[in-house]
Amino acid sequence: MMWGLGHATADRIDFRHGRVLQSNFDTYRVMRMSDMPETDIHIVPGGVGELSSPAVTPAIANAGFRLTGTRLRETPFDLSAIA
């Protein structure tokens, strides 16, 4: 869940002139435990952890669309666009 939420809201690799600007994790924004909202975890047959990650980004995008009518199509999402 945290990896999927981070991908949707924080993770970003920037390029300039074909080169990656982030040289290490001090300049690459990743979701931290303190950024994570409270969640309820349900273990389902088939896996733990990574099984839910791919569904998080589209779930957030669809929730944003249902609330505002604005589609979020690029990650990380610019949440100010739907505020």
Rosetta blueprint (number, residue, H / E / L):
1 M L
2 M H
3 W H
4 G H
5 L H
6 G H
7 H H
8 A H
9 T H
10 A L
11 D L
12 R L
13 I L
14 D L
15 F E
16 R E
17 H L
18 G L
19 R E
20 V E
21 L L
22 Q L
23 S L
24 N L
25 F L
26 D L
27 T L
28 Y L
29 R L
30 V L
31 M L
32 R L
33 M H
34 S H
35 D H
36 M L
37 P L
38 E L
39 T L
40 D L
41 I L
42 H L
43 I L
44 V E
45 P L
46 G L
47 G E
48 V L
49 G L
50 E L
51 L L
52 S L
53 S H
54 P H
55 A H
56 V H
57 T H
58 P H
59 A H
60 I H
61 A H
62 N H
63 A H
64 G H
65 F H
66 R H
67 L H
68 T H
69 G L
70 T L
71 R L
72 L L
73 R L
74 E L
75 T L
76 P L
77 F L
78 D L
79 L H
80 S H
81 A H
82 I L
83 A L
